[in-house]
Amino acid sequence: MRTLLSAEKNLNFDGKATPLKTALFLLVCLAWLLPGLTGHTPWKYDEAVSQGIVHSLLRGGSWLSPDLAGEPYLAHPPLFFWVTATLTGWLREFIPAHDAARLASGCFMAITMLGVALGARELFGPRAMRVSVLMLIGSVGLVIRGHEMSTDLAWLTGITWTLIAIPMARTRPVLAGVFGGLGFGIAFLSQGSLALGLLLPIVVLTPVLVPDYRPQQPLRHALAWFLAAAPCLLVWPWALYEHAPRMFRLWWSVLGNPILHPSLWAASDGIPTYYFGVAAWFAWPAAPLALGALWNGGIRGLRTPQTRFLLLALLVMLPVLGFCTTPRESNALPLLLPLVLLASGGIDTLRRGAASAFDWFGMLTFGLLTTVLWLGWIAQLTGQPARIVGYLDAQLPGYHATFQPAAFGLALGLTLLWVITILRSRQSARRALVNWTVGMTVSWMLVMTLWLPYVEASRSYQGMMLSLAKAIPPHAGCMASSGLGEPQRGLLYYFLSIRTQRLELGTHTHCRLWLVQSHPRDSFAAPPGWRLLWTGARAGDRSERFQLFEY
C-alpha cells in the first residue's frame, strides 16, 4: 500500500479517476462492508429474530409463511429470510450458520452501494459515482444497521433501485423499467404495504412534476416495469393463498387491510415530525451537506431536474414515514437516499471555509475516537491506565482480553492508511468527505477487530443459553414461558431447539418447566409448587433476568 501511495506525491480528490484513487476507494468500501458480517453470534434485536426464522426454514418450516419459534411471523414479508436461508444452506458446512446468514446483509448492502453509484451517475455524471458511495457509507446511522441481519437492508435495496430507475427512463426506458420494477418488487417483499405508500407517489408524480424525467417510451417503460414487478407482487401471495389459506388470511390482515382501509394508513403511534429530527444525525454528514448544496445552488439550483426530483422524493418520504410508521431510528433508512444524492451532486459547491471546518471536525472526531479505542484495547491487555480498566471491568465483569495478531495487524494497517491519506491529500470538499468516511471505516474496523471479543461477550446470548441447557433436567419434556421477547424466543430455538408454550397467549399447558424473563429490579415470586432450578443473564446485562422453574 505504501508503494501505491508513493505513486502520487499528493492525492487530489477532484473526481477524476486514477488507478490509485480507484484502489483506495475499493479498499475503503471493502473495509467498511466486510467487518462485522462474521465472527460473532446473533445480537438482538433484528439479528436474533432473523436467525430464529432462518433456523426454522432450514429445519422444515414453511418457506411461504415463515415462523418464529413455531408462531407465524407477520411483521415482514419473507424475501430477506429466503435469501438468508439460501446462503446459510450453501455455506453452513464451512462457516457457522449465523455468519453465513449475515452474509446476506453484505450482499444487499453491496447491491445498494452499486445502485447509489449508478443513480449518482445518471443524475450528476460519472464524477459523482464514488463520492455518492462514500457519502452513503459515511452516514452515522448506517454503520451499525448496514451490518445487521435485518430485513431493513433488503428494503433499502428495493427503494434504491426503484428511485434510480426514474431518471434512467428518459434514455433507457426498458432497462429502467426492469430495474424499477425489480426494485419495487424487492421493496414490497421486504416491507409490505409501506412500499406502495412510499414509492408509488414518487414513481407517479415525478413524470408530472419533473417533465425532464418523463420516460422516452412510456408504454414500453410501463410494460417492462409491470412485468418485472409482477412476479414479486403476485406469485408469493397467490402461492400462499393456494397452499396455506389460513396463513394467507393472517398475512392479508397485515398487508392488505392497510391498503384498502384509509383509516389504517396512519400508525396509531406515529409522530409526523419525528424523522425531521432523526435525519439530522442519522444522515450525517449527508443531511447538512445536502442543505448546503441547496443553499449554494439558490433558485437556479432548485430549477434543475435533479434537485426537483430528489426534493420530491424527500418531501414524499418524510410525511409518509412520519404518519405511517412507528417512530424508530431504522425507519429513517429511506431518507438516506435522496439526502446522499443531493449532497453528492453539490459537494463541489461547498465553500472553502465550510469544507475546511468539515475536514477538521472529521479528523478531530475520529482522531479522538480511534485514540480512545486503541488506548482502551491496550488497557485491557496491560492493565494500565487503571481508570480505564476499572470502567471496562464494571461494564463487563470477569472479561479477560487476549492478544490476537491478525486483528491487531489489520487494525494497525488501516489506521496507518487513514493517517497517510490525510497527510498526502490536498484540501478540498471531496477530501473532507474522504477523510470522514475513512475515519468512520477505521473506527468501525477497530470495533470489529480489536474490540469484537469484548462486544461479543457483552451482547451474545450463547453463553447464557449453554448455561441454561445444562440446567434442564433429562427427559423434561415441554417448557412453558412468560415474558420472553421475540429475540429471546428466536435464539432459544436457534441454540437449543426449544419452542416454548407461551402463557401470554392463554395456552393451557402441563409442562413441568417454566422459563421466565423479567427485569432484575422486578420482584417475581413463583406460585407454590414451583422450584427455582436456574437463574442467568448475559454478562454485564442489567435489563434482563431469566429464571427456570420446575414443578
C-alpha positions as CSV (number, residue, x, y, z in Angstrom):
1,M,0.0,0.0,0.0
2,R,2.9,2.4,0.7
3,T,4.1,1.7,-2.9
4,L,0.7,2.6,-4.2
5,L,0.6,5.8,-2.2
6,S,4.1,6.8,-3.4
7,A,2.8,6.8,-6.9
8,E,1.5,10.3,-6.4
9,K,3.1,12.9,-4.2
10,N,-0.3,14.3,-3.2
11,L,-3.8,12.8,-3.6
12,N,-6.1,15.2,-5.3
13,F,-9.7,14.1,-4.7
14,D,-11.1,16.1,-7.6
15,G,-13.5,13.5,-9.1
16,K,-11.1,12.3,-11.7
17,A,-10.4,8.6,-11.8
18,T,-6.9,7.2,-11.4
19,P,-5.7,3.7,-10.6
20,L,-4.6,4.8,-7.1
21,K,-7.8,6.5,-6.2
22,T,-9.9,3.6,-7.5
23,A,-7.8,1.2,-5.5
24,L,-8.3,3.3,-2.3
25,F,-12.0,3.6,-3.0
26,L,-12.5,-0.1,-3.3
27,L,-10.3,-0.7,-0.3
28,V,-12.5,1.6,1.8
29,C,-15.7,0.0,0.6
30,L,-14.5,-3.5,1.4
31,A,-13.0,-2.3,4.8
32,W,-16.4,-0.8,5.6
33,L,-18.6,-3.7,4.3
34,L,-16.9,-6.9,5.5
35,P,-16.0,-6.3,9.2
36,G,-18.9,-7.3,11.4
37,L,-20.5,-9.7,8.9
38,T,-18.8,-12.7,10.5
39,G,-17.1,-13.6,13.8
40,H,-20.0,-13.1,16.3
41,T,-23.2,-14.7,17.3
42,P,-26.6,-13.1,16.6
43,W,-27.3,-10.0,18.7
44,K,-30.6,-8.6,19.5
45,Y,-33.0,-7.2,18.2
46,D,-33.3,-7.9,14.5
47,E,-30.5,-10.4,14.2
48,A,-31.9,-12.7,16.9
49,V,-35.3,-12.6,15.3
50,S,-34.0,-13.2,11.8
51,Q,-31.8,-16.1,12.9
52,G,-34.7,-17.8,14.6
53,I,-36.8,-17.5,11.5
54,V,-34.0,-18.8,9.2
55,H,-33.3,-21.7,11.6
56,S,-36.9,-22.6,11.3
57,L,-36.9,-22.5,7.5
58,L,-33.8,-24.8,7.4
59,R,-35.5,-27.3,9.8
60,G,-38.5,-27.9,7.7
61,G,-40.5,-24.7,8.2
62,S,-42.8,-23.3,5.5
63,W,-41.0,-21.0,3.0
64,L,-44.3,-19.5,2.1
65,S,-45.1,-18.4,5.6
66,P,-42.0,-18.3,7.9
67,D,-42.5,-18.7,11.6
68,L,-40.6,-17.6,14.7
69,A,-40.2,-20.5,17.2
70,G,-43.4,-22.1,16.0
71,E,-45.5,-18.9,15.7
72,P,-46.4,-17.1,12.5
73,Y,-44.2,-14.1,11.9
74,L,-46.3,-11.4,10.2
75,A,-44.1,-8.3,10.7
76,H,-42.3,-8.6,7.3
77,P,-42.7,-10.5,4.0
78,P,-40.2,-13.3,3.5
79,L,-37.7,-12.2,0.8
80,F,-34.9,-11.4,3.2
81,F,-35.4,-14.7,5.0
82,W,-35.4,-16.6,1.7
83,V,-32.1,-15.1,0.7
84,T,-30.6,-15.6,4.1
85,A,-31.7,-19.2,4.5
86,T,-30.4,-20.0,1.0
87,L,-26.9,-18.6,1.7
88,T,-26.9,-20.4,5.1
89,G,-27.8,-23.7,3.3
90,W,-24.9,-23.3,0.9
91,L,-22.3,-22.2,3.4
92,R,-23.0,-23.7,6.8
93,E,-20.7,-26.6,6.2
94,F,-17.8,-24.1,6.0
95,I,-18.7,-21.3,8.5
96,P,-21.2,-21.0,11.4
97,A,-24.8,-20.7,10.4
98,H,-25.2,-17.2,11.8
99,D,-22.1,-16.0,9.9
100,A,-23.4,-17.5,6.7
101,A,-26.8,-15.9,7.3
102,R,-25.3,-12.5,7.9
103,L,-23.6,-12.5,4.6
104,A,-27.0,-11.8,3.1
105,S,-26.8,-8.4,4.7
106,G,-23.5,-7.8,3.0
107,C,-25.0,-8.8,-0.4
108,F,-27.9,-6.4,-0.1
109,M,-25.6,-3.6,1.1
110,A,-23.3,-4.2,-1.9
111,I,-26.2,-4.1,-4.3
112,T,-27.4,-0.9,-2.6
113,M,-24.0,0.7,-3.0
114,L,-24.0,-0.2,-6.7
115,G,-27.4,1.3,-7.2
116,V,-26.4,4.6,-5.4
117,A,-23.4,4.9,-7.7
118,L,-25.5,4.3,-10.8
119,G,-28.1,6.7,-9.6
120,A,-25.5,9.4,-9.0
121,R,-24.0,8.9,-12.4
122,E,-27.5,9.2,-14.0
123,L,-28.2,12.4,-12.1
124,F,-24.9,14.2,-11.9
125,G,-22.4,12.4,-14.2
126,P,-19.5,10.0,-13.6
127,R,-17.7,12.3,-11.1
128,A,-20.5,11.8,-8.6
129,M,-20.3,8.0,-8.5
130,R,-17.6,7.4,-6.0
131,V,-18.5,10.3,-3.8
132,S,-22.1,9.2,-3.5
133,V,-21.0,5.8,-2.2
134,L,-18.6,7.4,0.2
135,M,-21.4,9.7,1.4
136,L,-23.6,6.7,1.9
137,I,-21.2,4.5,3.9
138,G,-20.0,7.6,5.9
139,S,-23.6,8.1,7.2
140,V,-23.7,7.7,11.0
141,G,-27.0,5.9,11.0
142,L,-25.9,3.2,8.6
143,V,-22.6,2.0,10.1
144,I,-24.3,-0.4,12.6
145,R,-27.5,-1.0,10.7
146,G,-25.7,-1.8,7.5
147,H,-24.0,-4.9,9.1
148,E,-27.0,-6.4,10.9
149,M,-29.1,-9.3,9.8
150,S,-32.2,-7.2,9.1
151,T,-35.0,-7.0,6.6
152,D,-34.3,-3.2,6.5
153,L,-31.3,-3.8,4.3
154,A,-33.4,-5.6,1.6
155,W,-36.0,-2.7,2.0
156,L,-33.2,-0.2,1.4
157,T,-32.0,-2.1,-1.7
158,G,-35.5,-2.1,-3.2
159,I,-36.0,1.6,-2.6
160,T,-32.6,2.4,-4.2
161,W,-33.3,0.6,-7.4
162,T,-36.8,1.9,-7.7
163,L,-35.6,5.5,-7.4
164,I,-32.6,5.3,-9.7
165,A,-34.7,3.9,-12.5
166,I,-36.8,7.1,-12.6
167,P,-34.2,9.4,-14.2
168,M,-32.8,6.5,-16.2
169,A,-36.1,6.1,-18.0
170,R,-35.5,9.2,-20.2
171,T,-32.7,7.5,-22.1
172,R,-33.2,3.7,-21.5
173,P,-36.8,3.1,-20.8
174,V,-36.9,-0.7,-21.0
175,L,-33.8,-1.2,-18.8
176,A,-35.1,1.4,-16.4
177,G,-38.5,-0.4,-16.3
178,V,-36.8,-3.6,-15.4
179,F,-34.7,-2.0,-12.7
180,G,-37.6,0.0,-11.3
181,G,-40.0,-3.0,-11.3
182,L,-37.5,-5.3,-9.6
183,G,-36.6,-2.7,-7.1
184,F,-40.3,-2.1,-6.3
185,G,-40.9,-5.9,-6.0
186,I,-37.9,-6.2,-3.6
187,A,-39.3,-3.4,-1.5
188,F,-42.7,-5.0,-1.4
189,L,-41.4,-8.4,-0.4
190,S,-39.2,-6.8,2.3
191,Q,-41.6,-4.3,3.9
192,G,-45.1,-5.0,2.6
193,S,-47.7,-2.4,2.0
194,L,-45.5,0.5,3.1
195,A,-43.7,0.1,-0.2
196,L,-46.9,1.2,-2.0
197,G,-47.4,4.3,0.1
198,L,-43.8,5.3,0.0
199,L,-42.7,4.6,-3.6
200,L,-45.8,4.8,-5.8
201,P,-46.3,8.5,-5.2
202,I,-42.7,9.2,-6.3
203,V,-43.0,6.9,-9.3
204,V,-46.3,8.5,-10.5
205,L,-45.6,12.2,-9.6
206,T,-42.1,12.5,-10.9
207,P,-43.0,12.5,-14.7
208,V,-45.8,15.0,-13.9
209,L,-43.8,17.4,-11.8
210,V,-40.4,16.9,-13.3
211,P,-41.0,16.7,-17.1
212,D,-37.3,16.1,-17.8
213,Y,-37.6,12.7,-16.3
214,R,-40.6,11.5,-18.4
215,P,-39.8,8.1,-20.0
216,Q,-38.8,8.3,-23.6
217,Q,-41.2,5.5,-24.5
218,P,-43.8,5.5,-21.8
219,L,-45.7,2.4,-22.8
220,R,-42.6,0.2,-23.2
221,H,-41.3,1.5,-19.9
222,A,-44.5,0.9,-18.1
223,L,-44.8,-2.6,-19.5
224,A,-41.2,-3.5,-18.6
225,W,-41.8,-2.1,-15.1
226,F,-45.0,-4.1,-14.6
227,L,-43.6,-7.4,-15.9
228,A,-40.5,-7.0,-13.7
229,A,-42.6,-6.2,-10.6
230,A,-45.5,-8.6,-11.2
231,P,-43.7,-11.8,-10.0
232,C,-42.8,-10.2,-6.7
233,L,-46.3,-8.7,-6.2
234,L,-48.4,-11.7,-7.3
235,V,-46.6,-15.0,-7.2
236,W,-45.9,-15.2,-3.4
237,P,-49.4,-14.0,-2.3
238,W,-51.1,-16.4,-4.8
239,A,-49.0,-19.4,-3.7
240,L,-49.7,-18.6,-0.1
241,Y,-53.4,-18.3,-0.9
242,E,-53.4,-21.7,-2.7
243,H,-51.3,-23.7,-0.3
244,A,-52.0,-22.1,3.1
245,P,-55.3,-20.2,3.0
246,R,-55.3,-19.7,6.8
247,M,-51.9,-18.1,6.7
248,F,-52.9,-16.0,3.7
249,R,-55.8,-14.5,5.7
250,L,-53.4,-13.6,8.5
251,W,-50.9,-12.1,6.1
252,W,-53.7,-10.3,4.3
253,S,-54.8,-8.7,7.5
254,V,-51.3,-7.2,7.8
255,L,-50.6,-6.4,4.1
256,G,-54.0,-5.9,2.5
257,N,-56.1,-4.1,5.1
258,P,-53.9,-1.1,5.4
259,I,-54.2,-0.6,1.6
260,L,-58.0,-1.0,1.4
261,H,-58.9,0.9,4.6
262,P,-57.6,4.5,4.7
263,S,-58.3,4.7,8.4
264,L,-55.5,2.2,8.8
265,W,-52.9,4.2,6.8
266,A,-51.6,6.2,9.7
267,A,-49.8,4.4,12.6
268,S,-51.5,4.8,15.9
269,D,-48.2,5.9,17.5
270,G,-46.9,7.8,14.5
271,I,-45.1,11.2,15.2
272,P,-45.2,13.3,12.0
273,T,-42.1,15.4,12.9
274,Y,-40.0,12.6,14.3
275,Y,-37.9,11.9,11.2
276,F,-37.0,15.6,10.7
277,G,-35.0,15.5,13.9
278,V,-33.7,11.9,13.4
279,A,-32.4,12.7,9.8
280,A,-30.2,15.5,11.2
281,W,-27.9,13.0,12.8
282,F,-28.9,9.7,11.2
283,A,-27.9,11.0,7.8
284,W,-24.9,13.0,9.0
285,P,-22.9,14.3,7.0
286,A,-25.3,13.9,4.1
287,A,-28.1,16.0,5.6
288,P,-26.1,19.2,6.3
289,L,-24.2,18.8,3.1
290,A,-27.5,18.5,1.2
291,L,-28.8,21.6,2.9
292,G,-25.6,23.4,2.0
293,A,-25.9,22.3,-1.6
294,L,-29.4,23.6,-1.8
295,W,-28.4,26.9,-0.2
296,N,-25.4,27.4,-2.5
297,G,-27.4,26.4,-5.6
298,G,-30.1,29.1,-4.8
299,I,-33.1,29.5,-7.1
300,R,-31.2,28.3,-10.1
301,G,-30.3,25.1,-8.4
302,L,-33.9,24.5,-7.4
303,R,-34.9,24.6,-11.1
304,T,-32.7,21.7,-12.1
305,P,-34.5,18.4,-12.7
306,Q,-32.1,16.5,-10.4
307,T,-32.8,18.8,-7.4
308,R,-36.6,18.8,-8.0
309,F,-36.7,15.0,-8.3
310,L,-34.7,14.4,-5.1
311,L,-36.7,17.0,-3.2
312,L,-39.9,15.4,-4.4
313,A,-38.7,12.1,-3.1
314,L,-37.7,13.6,0.2
315,L,-41.0,15.5,0.6
316,V,-42.9,12.3,0.0
317,M,-40.9,10.2,2.3
318,L,-40.9,12.5,5.4
319,P,-44.7,12.6,5.8
320,V,-45.3,9.0,4.8
321,L,-42.7,7.7,7.3
322,G,-43.9,10.2,9.9
323,F,-47.5,9.3,9.7
324,C,-47.4,5.6,8.7
325,T,-44.5,4.1,10.8
326,T,-43.7,3.6,14.4
327,P,-41.0,6.1,15.5
328,R,-37.9,4.1,15.1
329,E,-34.4,5.1,14.0
330,S,-34.0,2.3,11.5
331,N,-37.2,3.5,9.7
332,A,-35.2,6.6,8.6
333,L,-33.1,4.5,6.2
334,P,-35.0,5.5,3.1
335,L,-34.2,9.2,3.8
336,L,-30.5,8.4,3.3
337,L,-31.0,8.0,-0.5
338,P,-32.3,11.5,-1.5
339,L,-30.1,13.2,1.0
340,V,-27.0,11.3,-0.1
341,L,-27.6,12.0,-3.8
342,L,-28.4,15.7,-3.1
343,A,-25.2,16.1,-1.1
344,S,-23.1,14.2,-3.7
345,G,-24.4,16.4,-6.6
346,G,-23.5,19.6,-4.6
347,I,-20.2,18.5,-2.9
348,D,-18.1,20.7,-5.3
349,T,-20.2,23.8,-4.4
350,L,-19.3,23.6,-0.8
351,R,-17.4,26.8,0.2
352,R,-13.8,26.6,1.2
353,G,-14.4,27.6,4.8
354,A,-17.2,25.1,5.3
355,A,-15.1,22.4,3.7
356,S,-12.2,23.1,5.9
357,A,-14.4,23.1,9.0
358,F,-16.0,19.8,8.0
359,D,-12.5,18.4,7.4
360,W,-11.2,19.4,10.8
361,F,-14.3,18.2,12.5
362,G,-14.0,14.8,10.9
363,M,-10.2,14.5,11.7
364,L,-10.7,15.6,15.3
365,T,-13.7,13.4,15.9
366,F,-12.3,10.2,14.5
367,G,-8.8,11.0,15.7
368,L,-10.1,11.2,19.2
369,L,-12.3,8.1,18.8
370,T,-9.5,5.9,17.3
371,T,-7.2,7.1,20.1
372,V,-9.7,6.1,22.7
373,L,-10.3,2.7,21.1
374,W,-6.6,2.0,20.9
375,L,-6.0,3.1,24.5
376,G,-8.9,1.1,25.8
377,W,-7.6,-2.0,24.0
378,I,-4.1,-1.5,25.3
379,A,-5.5,-1.0,28.8
380,Q,-7.3,-4.4,28.6
381,L,-4.1,-6.2,27.7
382,T,-1.7,-4.3,30.1
383,G,-3.9,-3.3,33.0
384,Q,-2.9,0.4,32.6
385,P,-4.3,3.1,32.8
386,A,-6.1,1.7,35.8
387,R,-9.1,4.1,35.5
388,I,-9.9,2.8,32.0
389,V,-9.5,-0.8,33.2
390,G,-11.8,-0.2,36.2
391,Y,-14.5,1.3,34.0
392,L,-14.4,-1.6,31.5
393,D,-14.4,-4.2,34.3
394,A,-17.5,-2.5,35.8
395,Q,-19.3,-2.8,32.4
396,L,-18.4,-6.4,31.8
397,P,-17.2,-8.2,35.0
398,G,-14.9,-11.2,34.5
399,Y,-13.8,-10.4,31.0
400,H,-10.2,-11.1,30.1
401,A,-8.7,-9.8,26.9
402,T,-6.2,-11.8,24.8
403,F,-3.9,-10.6,22.0
404,Q,-5.0,-11.6,18.5
405,P,-2.2,-10.9,16.0
406,A,-4.4,-10.9,12.8
407,A,-6.9,-8.5,14.3
408,F,-4.1,-6.3,15.5
409,G,-2.3,-6.2,12.2
410,L,-5.5,-5.4,10.2
411,A,-6.5,-2.6,12.6
412,L,-3.0,-1.1,12.7
413,G,-2.7,-1.2,8.9
414,L,-6.0,0.6,8.3
415,T,-5.2,3.2,11.0
416,L,-1.9,4.0,9.3
417,L,-3.6,4.1,5.9
418,W,-6.0,6.7,7.3
419,V,-3.2,8.8,8.6
420,I,-1.2,8.6,5.4
421,T,-4.3,9.5,3.3
422,I,-4.9,12.6,5.5
423,L,-1.2,13.7,5.1
424,R,-1.0,13.1,1.4
425,S,-4.3,14.5,0.2
426,R,-4.9,18.1,-0.9
427,Q,-7.5,20.1,0.9
428,S,-10.9,20.2,-0.8
429,A,-14.6,19.4,-0.1
430,R,-14.1,15.9,-1.5
431,R,-11.0,15.3,0.6
432,A,-13.1,16.3,3.7
433,L,-15.7,13.6,2.8
434,V,-13.0,11.0,2.1
435,N,-11.3,11.7,5.4
436,W,-14.7,11.5,7.2
437,T,-15.6,8.2,5.6
438,V,-12.2,6.6,6.1
439,G,-12.3,7.8,9.7
440,M,-15.7,6.2,10.1
441,T,-14.4,3.0,8.5
442,V,-11.3,2.9,10.7
443,S,-13.4,3.3,13.8
444,W,-15.8,0.5,12.7
445,M,-12.8,-1.7,11.8
446,L,-11.3,-1.2,15.3
447,V,-14.5,-2.1,17.0
448,M,-14.9,-5.2,14.8
449,T,-11.3,-6.4,15.2
450,L,-9.7,-5.3,18.5
451,W,-13.0,-4.9,20.4
452,L,-15.1,-7.7,18.9
453,P,-14.4,-10.2,21.7
454,Y,-15.4,-7.6,24.3
455,V,-18.6,-6.6,22.4
456,E,-19.4,-10.3,21.7
457,A,-19.0,-11.2,25.4
458,S,-21.5,-8.4,26.4
459,R,-24.1,-8.9,23.7
460,S,-24.1,-12.6,23.0
461,Y,-26.7,-15.0,24.4
462,Q,-24.7,-18.1,23.6
463,G,-23.0,-18.5,27.0
464,M,-26.3,-17.9,28.8
465,M,-28.1,-20.5,26.6
466,L,-25.4,-23.1,27.2
467,S,-25.7,-22.5,30.9
468,L,-29.5,-22.9,30.7
469,A,-29.1,-26.1,28.7
470,K,-27.0,-27.7,31.5
471,A,-29.7,-26.8,34.0
472,I,-32.5,-28.5,32.0
473,P,-33.2,-32.0,33.5
474,P,-33.1,-35.0,31.2
475,H,-36.4,-36.0,29.7
476,A,-38.0,-32.8,31.0
477,G,-40.5,-32.6,28.1
478,C,-42.1,-29.3,27.1
479,M,-41.3,-25.9,28.5
480,A,-43.7,-23.0,29.3
481,S,-42.6,-19.4,29.2
482,S,-43.6,-15.9,30.4
483,G,-42.2,-12.6,29.2
484,L,-39.9,-13.9,26.5
485,G,-39.4,-11.4,23.8
486,E,-39.1,-12.2,20.1
487,P,-35.2,-12.1,20.1
488,Q,-35.0,-14.5,23.1
489,R,-37.6,-16.9,21.6
490,G,-35.7,-16.9,18.3
491,L,-32.3,-17.6,19.9
492,L,-33.7,-20.2,22.3
493,Y,-34.8,-22.1,19.3
494,Y,-31.6,-21.5,17.4
495,F,-29.2,-22.5,20.1
496,L,-31.3,-25.1,22.0
497,S,-34.1,-26.1,19.5
498,I,-36.6,-25.2,22.2
499,R,-40.0,-23.8,21.3
500,T,-41.8,-22.7,24.5
501,Q,-45.5,-22.7,25.1
502,R,-46.2,-19.0,25.9
503,L,-48.6,-18.4,28.8
504,E,-49.3,-14.9,27.5
505,L,-51.3,-16.4,24.6
506,G,-53.6,-18.1,27.1
507,T,-52.0,-21.5,26.5
508,H,-53.1,-24.2,28.9
509,T,-50.0,-26.3,29.5
510,H,-48.9,-29.2,31.7
511,C,-45.2,-28.5,31.2
512,R,-43.0,-29.2,34.2
513,L,-40.5,-26.5,33.2
514,W,-41.3,-22.8,33.2
515,L,-38.9,-20.1,31.8
516,V,-39.5,-16.6,33.0
517,Q,-37.9,-13.4,31.6
518,S,-38.1,-10.2,33.8
519,H,-36.3,-7.1,34.7
520,P,-33.8,-7.6,37.6
521,R,-35.4,-4.8,39.6
522,D,-38.8,-6.5,39.4
523,S,-39.7,-8.9,42.1
524,F,-41.0,-12.3,41.0
525,A,-42.4,-14.9,43.2
526,A,-43.2,-18.3,41.7
527,P,-46.5,-19.9,42.7
528,P,-46.5,-22.7,45.3
529,G,-45.0,-25.9,44.0
530,W,-42.5,-24.4,41.6
531,R,-38.8,-24.7,42.5
532,L,-36.1,-22.5,41.1
533,L,-33.6,-24.5,39.1
534,W,-31.5,-21.8,37.4
535,T,-31.2,-18.1,37.0
536,G,-29.0,-16.3,34.5
537,A,-28.4,-13.3,32.2
538,R,-26.0,-12.1,29.6
539,A,-22.7,-10.9,31.1
540,G,-23.0,-7.3,32.1
541,D,-26.7,-7.1,31.2
542,R,-28.7,-5.1,33.7
543,S,-32.0,-5.1,32.0
544,E,-32.8,-8.9,31.6
545,R,-33.1,-11.7,34.1
546,F,-34.0,-15.3,33.2
547,Q,-35.3,-17.9,35.7
548,L,-36.0,-21.6,35.1
549,F,-38.5,-23.2,37.4
550,E,-39.5,-26.9,37.8
551,Y,-42.8,-28.2,39.1
